[in-house]
Amino acid sequence: MINYGFYKELDCSFAEAADLILPLITKHNFSIVTQIDLKEKFFDKLGITRPQYTILGLCNPKLAQKAISVEPDVGLFFPCNMVVYEKADKVAVGIMKPSKMMDMIENEQIGAVISEVERHLQQLFDEIK
């Protein structure tokens, strides 16, 4: 298992996973600021056919503002990424753990904000079933 993110597999279709996940993102005060369909990009740019693979860039504006107030350059780590992709007959879901960035940031004050962001992402993730 990965140690830099939350990860689980769902027994549903890709479309069903999207129907489940999208309302939870909003419920937890995140919004999708970027959405990258790698299946489409790989086909368009490389002619490669792959299973569904989407990267969602999540942002909680209140927490983002709090983080930037403490450490302006923390925006280099924005947005928080979530991946949703087909894996055999399942759908894999992963969300990055912001705490894994801490070793790279030399500002101890940002730790509390990053912990808060991670707590919210963990709650969102726990509700994905």
C-alpha positions in Angstrom: 0.0 0.0 0.0 1.0 3.6 -0.5 2.2 5.6 2.4 1.8 9.1 0.9 -1.9 8.9 0.4 -5.2 7.4 1.5 -6.1 4.5 -0.8 -9.0 2.1 -1.3 -10.7 0.0 -4.0 -14.4 0.1 -4.6 -16.7 -2.6 -6.1 -18.5 -0.4 -8.6 -18.2 1.1 -12.0 -16.2 4.2 -12.7 -19.4 6.2 -13.2 -20.9 5.0 -10.0 -17.7 6.0 -8.1 -17.9 9.5 -9.6 -21.6 9.7 -8.5 -20.6 8.7 -5.0 -17.4 10.9 -4.7 -18.5 14.2 -6.2 -21.1 15.0 -3.6 -18.7 14.1 -0.8 -16.2 16.6 -2.1 -18.7 19.4 -1.8 -20.0 18.1 1.5 -16.5 18.5 3.0 -16.1 22.1 1.7 -13.7 21.2 -1.1 -14.2 22.1 -4.8 -12.7 20.6 -7.9 -10.3 23.2 -9.3 -8.7 20.9 -11.9 -9.8 17.8 -13.6 -7.5 15.8 -15.8 -8.8 12.8 -17.8 -5.6 10.9 -18.5 -7.5 8.3 -20.6 -8.5 11.1 -23.0 -5.1 12.8 -22.9 -3.1 9.6 -23.5 -5.4 8.8 -26.5 -5.3 12.3 -27.9 -1.6 12.9 -27.5 -0.1 9.4 -27.7 -2.8 7.3 -29.4 -2.8 4.9 -26.4 -6.0 3.4 -25.2 -6.1 3.0 -21.4 -8.7 2.4 -18.7 -10.3 5.4 -17.0 -7.9 7.4 -14.9 -8.9 10.9 -13.6 -6.9 13.3 -11.4 -9.0 15.7 -9.4 -7.4 18.8 -7.9 -9.3 19.6 -4.7 -9.3 22.9 -2.9 -10.9 24.1 0.3 -10.7 27.9 -0.1 -10.9 28.6 3.6 -8.0 26.3 4.5 -6.0 27.4 1.4 -6.2 31.0 2.5 -5.2 30.0 6.0 -2.2 28.1 4.7 -1.0 30.8 2.4 -1.3 33.4 5.2 1.2 31.3 7.2 3.5 30.3 4.3 2.9 32.0 1.0 5.0 29.5 -1.0 2.9 26.6 0.2 0.8 27.2 -2.9 3.4 25.1 -4.8 1.7 22.1 -3.3 -1.8 23.1 -4.3 -4.2 21.6 -5.1 -4.6 18.4 -3.1 -4.9 15.6 -5.6 -7.3 12.8 -5.7 -7.0 10.0 -8.3 -9.9 7.8 -9.4 -9.1 5.0 -11.9 -10.2 1.6 -13.1 -8.2 -1.3 -11.8 -9.2 -4.6 -13.2 -12.9 -5.0 -12.1 -12.7 -2.4 -9.4 -12.2 1.4 -9.1 -9.2 2.7 -7.1 -9.4 5.9 -5.2 -6.5 7.7 -3.7 -6.1 11.1 -2.0 -2.7 12.6 -1.2 -1.7 13.1 2.5 -0.6 16.7 2.9 1.5 15.7 6.0 3.9 14.1 3.6 4.9 17.6 2.4 6.1 18.7 5.9 9.7 17.6 5.4 10.0 20.0 2.5 8.5 23.0 4.2 10.8 24.9 6.6 8.0 26.7 8.6 6.8 25.0 11.7 3.6 27.1 11.9 2.2 25.5 8.7 2.0 22.1 10.5 -1.3 22.9 12.2 -2.9 24.0 9.0 -1.7 21.0 7.1 -3.0 18.7 9.9 -6.4 20.4 9.6 -6.4 19.9 5.8 -5.4 16.2 6.2 -8.1 15.7 8.8 -10.8 17.0 6.4 -9.4 14.9 3.5 -9.4 11.8 5.8 -13.1 12.4 6.8 -14.0 12.8 3.1 -12.1 9.6 2.3 -13.6 7.6 5.1 -17.1 8.3 3.7 -16.2 6.8 0.3 -17.7 3.3 0.4 
